[in-house]
Amino acid sequence: MSVPHYGDFGKSLNDLLSKDYPVGHAKLEVNTTTSNGIKFTVTGAKDNNNGAIVSEIKTKYSDKSRGLTVTEHWNAKNVIGAQVELQDAIAAGVKLDITGSIHPSNGYFNFAFRFLSSRPNGLPIKLRCNFNSAKNGKVAVEFKQPNIFTRSSVDLFAKAGPTIHTDAIIGSEGFLLGGDVAYNVNDATLQRYNVAIGYTTPEYQVGLHATNKFSHFTAAYHHKVNKTVEAGAKAIWNKASSDSVSIEVGTKYVLDNQTFVKAKVDNVGRLGLGYSQVLRPGVKLGLGGLFDTTRLHENVHRVVSSKQFAVSVRSMATAKGPAKFATFDWTDALNLNDSLTDEEKIVRDSARQYCQSKLMPRVIEANRNEIFHKEIMSEMGELGMLGATIDGYGCAGVSSVAYGLIAREVERVDSGYRSAMSVQSSLVMYPIYAYGSEAQREKYLPDLAQGKLIGCFGLTEPNHGSDPGSMETNAKKTADGFILNGAKTWITNSPIADVFVVWAKLDGVIRGFILEKGMKGLSAPKIEGKFSLRASITGQIVMDDVHVPAENLLPNVQGLKGPFGCLNNARYGISWGSLGAAEACVAQARQYAIERIQFGGPLARYQLIQKKLADAVTEITLGLHASLQVGRLKDADTPKLAPEMVSLVKRNNCGKSLAIAREMRDILGGNGIQDEYHIIRHVMNLEAVNTYEGTHDVHALILGRGITGLQSFQ
C-alpha cells in the first residue's frame, strides 16, 4: 500500500463525516463527442441560497498516437484558459504540461508549466512552475515512492519574503509519519508547522494531527467493518480552550449496490442524517437533514434533498433543492461565518473563550477601581494575540481578518483591554517591524509578542491632537545619538511601559525613536480621573533631555507617513472592536427586554423596543461586513486598500456603535446605569473610542478630501 500525500491523510474519515449530506445547489452538465474526437462539455451551477450562477464551456482534443492533448475553456467570469499536454515529445517517459489563462476585462493572466518524469519503477517526479500578473510566482516539485510522498514549493514573491512550503509522509508496515512546514527565507523563521502520525490497514485507520503550531489537536479513527458498514470518529482539542473537546462520530450503511444511509452526531447535540438511492440508471436521489437536538422545539433545523438525472447520451444533470429559506440567526444576520477561513474561525473561537473566561470576570472590579491587570498582556502573548499579523519573531502571522476578529472579541468585554492590545500590536510592534532595523526587530519583537515587554506610542501632545504635524517634541543630534525634549499625552500603557515609540521632529522632519524605561529624564505619569477606558491605564510621556542612542532611531521612515501608517493599522482593528462592544450591548438589552415584564408583557414584544433592536442588529451587521471587506483588501497581494477605506469603517463603526450603546442603555431604563449590566461602561468607553485615533469629524474630512480632491486641513 503506497502512502498518500499529506493533504489526503485522513481523507476517508473526512468523506464519511462531510460528504453526502446534500446542500442547496442545482447543477447541469452536458457532454458530447464529435466524430473527429473533440469532446464538448457545458456545465452550469446555481446556488439556491443566494442565486449565484456559474457556468463553463470546455473543449478537449486528444491524439494518442502523437501523445497530444489540448483543452480550452471559457467561463461566465470571462476567464479564458488553455492546456497543452505532450507525452514523450521531449524525451521518453517525460510529459510536458503547459497551462495558461487570461481575464481580458482586467488584464490578469496566469501561466504554468509542469514536467512529469517517469522513473524506471513507474513512479513520477513532478516539477511545476507558476507565474501570473499579480506578481505571484511559485515553483513546486513532487516526489513519490512506495514509502514516501513529499511535495515542496517556493512562493517567490510572498508578501513576507520568499517562502518554502514542504510536506511529506513516510510509511512502513502501515505506520505513517507526516509533517507540513512553511519557512520564510528572509527572517529564517517557521511560519507554520504541523505534524501527523497514524497507522493504516485496508480495514481501519487511526491518526493524530497537531496543527497550528501545536495549538490544535485532532484524533481520528476510521473503520471499514465489512462490505456494508463503515464507521468513524474524531476528537478536536484546542490548546486555547483546554476545557473543551469537540467530538463527532459517524457511520455509513450500504443497503445494496444502489442505496446507502449515513448518520453523524457530535457532543453538542447536532445530528446529521443522509440517504442516497439510484432510482434507475442515470437517476439518483439524495435526502439529508441537519438537526439540533438541544433545540428541537425551535425552527433551527435543515432538511434538504438532491436529485441527479441523465439528460442525454453522455450527459448528466444534478439538482439539489433545499428548503426555501435558512433560519435567521440574529447574532450573525448575514452569515459572516461562512466568509471566514477555518484558521480565522479557530482564532476567533480561541479569543472568545479566553476573553469570556479570563477577562470578563475581572472587568467590573477593574472598571470600578481603575485597575489594569498587567498580567493580561502576558496571557494574550501566550495565545499569540499580540502582533498577531506579523510574520516571524514569535508572532502568529495570521490574516488581518483574524486580527479583526480578535479585536472584536476583546472589546466585547471592554474597550480598555482592546486598547492595550491594539497599542502593543499596531502602534508599537508594527512600526518596529515595518520601519525598524533587523537588530531592532530581533531585540524587541519577541518579548513584545509574549507580553514580557509592554509598549506605548507617543504622538498626541497637550497642544496638538488632530494636528500632529505641528508637534513640539523635538530631537537634536549629538555625537552618539539624540537628545529628546517634549511631552505626549493621552498615551495608553505609558505608566507601565517598558518600550516607548515616540515621534519627534529632527531638523524639522518627523522621525520615530525607541525609548526604554529607565532612561534619564524620561517619565510617564498616570492621568487620573478618567470616566472612560478605566480598565486600561493612560498617562503622559515627559522627556527632559532624554539621551537616545543612535541605534534607537527608526531608520526606514520619515514624515507623517510613519505614524499614519501605524494609525491605519490600529483604526482598522478599532472598526472591528467597536462593533464587539455594540454586540455585547445588544445581547444584554435583548435578554433584559425578554425577561422584563411591563404592562402585562415582556418589553421585547413592544414595537419601539423591537425597532431599536432591529436598527442595532442592522448597523452591526453592515459594519462587520464592511470591515471584513477592508481586511480582505488589506491582505491582497496587490495594493487594493486606500487609507480612506479605513477612515470610512473607523468613522462609521465607532459612531454607530456609540449610538447603539446609548439606545440599548435606554431599553434598560434606570437599571441601564448600573455596572452589573455592563452597558453604561460600554457607553463611556465608546465615547473615547469614537474620538481617539482620528475623531469622527476628522475622518469625515479625510473622506471629503478623497471625494472632492480638495484639502480642508490647513
NORLINMO-V365339 format. One record per residue. N is the residue number from 1. RES is the residue in three letters. SS is DSSP state (helix for helix, strand for strand, loop for the rest). Layout:
n res ss
N RES SS
N RES SS
//
This chain:
n res ss
1 MET loop
2 SER loop
3 VAL loop
4 PRO loop
5 HIS loop
6 TYR helix
7 GLY helix
8 ASP helix
9 PHE loop
10 GLY loop
11 LYS helix
12 SER helix
13 LEU helix
14 ASN helix
15 ASP helix
16 LEU helix
17 LEU helix
18 SER helix
19 LYS loop
20 ASP loop
21 TYR loop
22 PRO loop
23 VAL loop
24 GLY loop
25 HIS strand
26 ALA strand
27 LYS strand
28 LEU strand
29 GLU strand
30 VAL strand
31 ASN strand
32 THR strand
33 THR strand
34 THR loop
35 SER loop
36 ASN loop
37 GLY loop
38 ILE strand
39 LYS strand
40 PHE strand
41 THR strand
42 VAL strand
43 THR strand
44 GLY strand
45 ALA strand
46 LYS strand
47 ASP strand
48 ASN loop
49 ASN loop
50 ASN loop
51 GLY loop
52 ALA loop
53 ILE strand
54 VAL strand
55 SER strand
56 GLU strand
57 ILE strand
58 LYS strand
59 THR strand
60 LYS strand
61 TYR strand
62 SER strand
63 ASP strand
64 LYS loop
65 SER loop
66 ARG loop
67 GLY loop
68 LEU strand
69 THR strand
70 VAL strand
71 THR strand
72 GLU strand
73 HIS strand
74 TRP strand
75 ASN strand
76 ALA loop
77 LYS loop
78 ASN loop
79 VAL strand
80 ILE strand
81 GLY strand
82 ALA strand
83 GLN strand
84 VAL strand
85 GLU strand
86 LEU strand
87 GLN strand
88 ASP loop
89 ALA loop
90 ILE loop
91 ALA loop
92 ALA loop
93 GLY loop
94 VAL strand
95 LYS strand
96 LEU strand
97 ASP strand
98 ILE strand
99 THR strand
100 GLY strand
101 SER strand
102 ILE strand
103 HIS strand
104 PRO loop
105 SER loop
106 ASN loop
107 GLY loop
108 TYR strand
109 PHE strand
110 ASN strand
111 PHE strand
112 ALA strand
113 PHE strand
114 ARG strand
115 PHE strand
116 LEU strand
117 SER strand
118 SER strand
119 ARG loop
120 PRO loop
121 ASN loop
122 GLY loop
123 LEU loop
124 PRO strand
125 ILE strand
126 LYS strand
127 LEU strand
128 ARG strand
129 CYS strand
130 ASN strand
131 PHE strand
132 ASN strand
133 SER loop
134 ALA loop
135 LYS loop
136 ASN loop
137 GLY strand
138 LYS strand
139 VAL strand
140 ALA strand
141 VAL strand
142 GLU strand
143 PHE strand
144 LYS strand
145 GLN strand
146 PRO loop
147 ASN loop
148 ILE strand
149 PHE strand
150 THR strand
151 ARG strand
152 SER strand
153 SER strand
154 VAL strand
155 ASP strand
156 LEU loop
157 PHE loop
158 ALA loop
159 LYS loop
160 ALA loop
161 GLY loop
162 PRO loop
163 THR strand
164 ILE strand
165 HIS strand
166 THR strand
167 ASP strand
168 ALA strand
169 ILE strand
170 ILE strand
171 GLY strand
172 SER strand
173 GLU loop
174 GLY loop
175 PHE strand
176 LEU strand
177 LEU strand
178 GLY strand
179 GLY strand
180 ASP strand
181 VAL strand
182 ALA strand
183 TYR strand
184 ASN strand
185 VAL loop
186 ASN loop
187 ASP loop
188 ALA loop
189 THR strand
190 LEU strand
191 GLN strand
192 ARG strand
193 TYR strand
194 ASN strand
195 VAL strand
196 ALA strand
197 ILE strand
198 GLY strand
199 TYR strand
200 THR strand
201 THR loop
202 PRO loop
203 GLU loop
204 TYR strand
205 GLN strand
206 VAL strand
207 GLY strand
208 LEU strand
209 HIS strand
210 ALA strand
211 THR strand
212 ASN loop
213 LYS loop
214 PHE loop
215 SER loop
216 HIS strand
217 PHE strand
218 THR strand
219 ALA strand
220 ALA strand
221 TYR strand
222 HIS strand
223 HIS strand
224 LYS strand
225 VAL loop
226 ASN loop
227 LYS loop
228 THR loop
229 VAL strand
230 GLU strand
231 ALA strand
232 GLY strand
233 ALA strand
234 LYS strand
235 ALA strand
236 ILE strand
237 TRP strand
238 ASN strand
239 LYS helix
240 ALA helix
241 SER helix
242 SER loop
243 ASP loop
244 SER loop
245 VAL strand
246 SER strand
247 ILE strand
248 GLU strand
249 VAL strand
250 GLY strand
251 THR strand
252 LYS strand
253 TYR strand
254 VAL strand
255 LEU strand
256 ASP strand
257 ASN loop
258 GLN loop
259 THR strand
260 PHE strand
261 VAL strand
262 LYS strand
263 ALA strand
264 LYS strand
265 VAL strand
266 ASP strand
267 ASN loop
268 VAL loop
269 GLY loop
270 ARG strand
271 LEU strand
272 GLY strand
273 LEU strand
274 GLY strand
275 TYR strand
276 SER strand
277 GLN strand
278 VAL strand
279 LEU strand
280 ARG strand
281 PRO loop
282 GLY loop
283 VAL strand
284 LYS strand
285 LEU strand
286 GLY strand
287 LEU strand
288 GLY strand
289 GLY strand
290 LEU strand
291 PHE strand
292 ASP strand
293 THR helix
294 THR helix
295 ARG helix
296 LEU loop
297 HIS loop
298 GLU loop
299 ASN loop
300 VAL loop
301 HIS loop
302 ARG strand
303 VAL strand
304 VAL strand
305 SER strand
306 SER strand
307 LYS strand
308 GLN strand
309 PHE strand
310 ALA loop
311 VAL loop
312 SER loop
313 VAL loop
314 ARG loop
315 SER strand
316 MET strand
317 ALA strand
318 THR strand
319 ALA strand
320 LYS strand
321 GLY strand
322 PRO loop
323 ALA loop
324 LYS loop
325 PHE loop
326 ALA loop
327 THR loop
328 PHE loop
329 ASP loop
330 TRP helix
331 THR helix
332 ASP helix
333 ALA loop
334 LEU loop
335 ASN loop
336 LEU helix
337 ASN helix
338 ASP helix
339 SER helix
340 LEU loop
341 THR loop
342 ASP helix
343 GLU helix
344 GLU helix
345 LYS helix
346 ILE helix
347 VAL helix
348 ARG helix
349 ASP helix
350 SER helix
351 ALA helix
352 ARG helix
353 GLN helix
354 TYR helix
355 CYS helix
356 GLN helix
357 SER helix
358 LYS helix
359 LEU helix
360 MET helix
361 PRO helix
362 ARG helix
363 VAL helix
364 ILE helix
365 GLU helix
366 ALA helix
367 ASN helix
368 ARG helix
369 ASN helix
370 GLU loop
371 ILE loop
372 PHE loop
373 HIS loop
374 LYS loop
375 GLU helix
376 ILE helix
377 MET helix
378 SER helix
379 GLU helix
380 MET helix
381 GLY helix
382 GLU helix
383 LEU loop
384 GLY loop
385 MET loop
386 LEU loop
387 GLY loop
388 ALA loop
389 THR loop
390 ILE loop
391 ASP strand
392 GLY strand
393 TYR loop
394 GLY loop
395 CYS strand
396 ALA strand
397 GLY loop
398 VAL loop
399 SER loop
400 SER helix
401 VAL helix
402 ALA helix
403 TYR helix
404 GLY helix
405 LEU helix
406 ILE helix
407 ALA helix
408 ARG helix
409 GLU helix
410 VAL helix
411 GLU helix
412 ARG helix
413 VAL helix
414 ASP loop
415 SER helix
416 GLY helix
417 TYR helix
418 ARG helix
419 SER helix
420 ALA helix
421 MET helix
422 SER helix
423 VAL helix
424 GLN helix
425 SER helix
426 SER helix
427 LEU helix
428 VAL helix
429 MET helix
430 TYR helix
431 PRO helix
432 ILE helix
433 TYR helix
434 ALA helix
435 TYR helix
436 GLY loop
437 SER loop
438 GLU helix
439 ALA helix
440 GLN helix
441 ARG helix
442 GLU helix
443 LYS helix
444 TYR helix
445 LEU helix
446 PRO helix
447 ASP helix
448 LEU helix
449 ALA helix
450 GLN loop
451 GLY loop
452 LYS loop
453 LEU loop
454 ILE loop
455 GLY strand
456 CYS strand
457 PHE strand
458 GLY strand
459 LEU loop
460 THR loop
461 GLU strand
462 PRO loop
463 ASN loop
464 HIS strand
465 GLY loop
466 SER loop
467 ASP loop
468 PRO helix
469 GLY helix
470 SER helix
471 MET loop
472 GLU loop
473 THR loop
474 ASN strand
475 ALA strand
476 LYS strand
477 LYS strand
478 THR strand
479 ALA loop
480 ASP loop
481 GLY strand
482 PHE strand
483 ILE strand
484 LEU strand
485 ASN strand
486 GLY strand
487 ALA strand
488 LYS strand
489 THR strand
490 TRP strand
491 ILE strand
492 THR strand
493 ASN loop
494 SER helix
495 PRO helix
496 ILE helix
497 ALA loop
498 ASP loop
499 VAL strand
500 PHE strand
501 VAL strand
502 VAL strand
503 TRP strand
504 ALA strand
505 LYS strand
506 LEU strand
507 ASP loop
508 GLY loop
509 VAL strand
510 ILE strand
511 ARG strand
512 GLY strand
513 PHE strand
514 ILE strand
515 LEU strand
516 GLU strand
517 LYS loop
518 GLY loop
519 MET loop
520 LYS loop
521 GLY loop
522 LEU strand
523 SER strand
524 ALA loop
525 PRO loop
526 LYS strand
527 ILE loop
528 GLU loop
529 GLY loop
530 LYS loop
531 PHE loop
532 SER loop
533 LEU loop
534 ARG loop
535 ALA loop
536 SER loop
537 ILE loop
538 THR strand
539 GLY strand
540 GLN strand
541 ILE strand
542 VAL strand
543 MET strand
544 ASP strand
545 ASP strand
546 VAL strand
547 HIS strand
548 VAL strand
549 PRO strand
550 ALA helix
551 GLU helix
552 ASN helix
553 LEU strand
554 LEU loop
555 PRO loop
556 ASN loop
557 VAL loop
558 GLN loop
559 GLY loop
560 LEU helix
561 LYS helix
562 GLY helix
563 PRO helix
564 PHE helix
565 GLY helix
566 CYS helix
567 LEU helix
568 ASN helix
569 ASN helix
570 ALA helix
571 ARG helix
572 TYR helix
573 GLY helix
574 ILE helix
575 SER helix
576 TRP helix
577 GLY helix
578 SER helix
579 LEU helix
580 GLY helix
581 ALA helix
582 ALA helix
583 GLU helix
584 ALA helix
585 CYS helix
586 VAL helix
587 ALA helix
588 GLN helix
589 ALA helix
590 ARG helix
591 GLN helix
592 TYR helix
593 ALA helix
594 ILE helix
595 GLU helix
596 ARG loop
597 ILE strand
598 GLN strand
599 PHE loop
600 GLY loop
601 GLY strand
602 PRO strand
603 LEU helix
604 ALA helix
605 ARG helix
606 TYR loop
607 GLN helix
608 LEU helix
609 ILE helix
610 GLN helix
611 LYS helix
612 LYS helix
613 LEU helix
614 ALA helix
615 ASP helix
616 ALA helix
617 VAL helix
618 THR helix
619 GLU helix
620 ILE helix
621 THR helix
622 LEU helix
623 GLY helix
624 LEU helix
625 HIS helix
626 ALA helix
627 SER helix
628 LEU helix
629 GLN helix
630 VAL helix
631 GLY helix
632 ARG helix
633 LEU helix
634 LYS helix
635 ASP helix
636 ALA loop
637 ASP loop
638 THR loop
639 PRO loop
640 LYS loop
641 LEU loop
642 ALA loop
643 PRO helix
644 GLU helix
645 MET helix
646 VAL helix
647 SER helix
648 LEU helix
649 VAL helix
650 LYS helix
651 ARG helix
652 ASN helix
653 ASN helix
654 CYS helix
655 GLY helix
656 LYS helix
657 SER helix
658 LEU helix
659 ALA helix
660 ILE helix
661 ALA helix
662 ARG helix
663 GLU helix
664 MET helix
665 ARG helix
666 ASP helix
667 ILE helix
668 LEU loop
669 GLY helix
670 GLY helix
671 ASN helix
672 GLY helix
673 ILE helix
674 GLN loop
675 ASP helix
676 GLU helix
677 TYR helix
678 HIS loop
679 ILE helix
680 ILE helix
681 ARG helix
682 HIS helix
683 VAL helix
684 MET helix
685 ASN helix
686 LEU helix
687 GLU helix
688 ALA helix
689 VAL helix
690 ASN loop
691 THR loop
692 TYR loop
693 GLU loop
694 GLY loop
695 THR loop
696 HIS helix
697 ASP helix
698 VAL helix
699 HIS helix
700 ALA helix
701 LEU helix
702 ILE helix
703 LEU helix
704 GLY helix
705 ARG helix
706 GLY helix
707 ILE helix
708 THR helix
709 GLY loop
710 LEU loop
711 GLN loop
712 SER loop
713 PHE loop
714 GLN loop
//
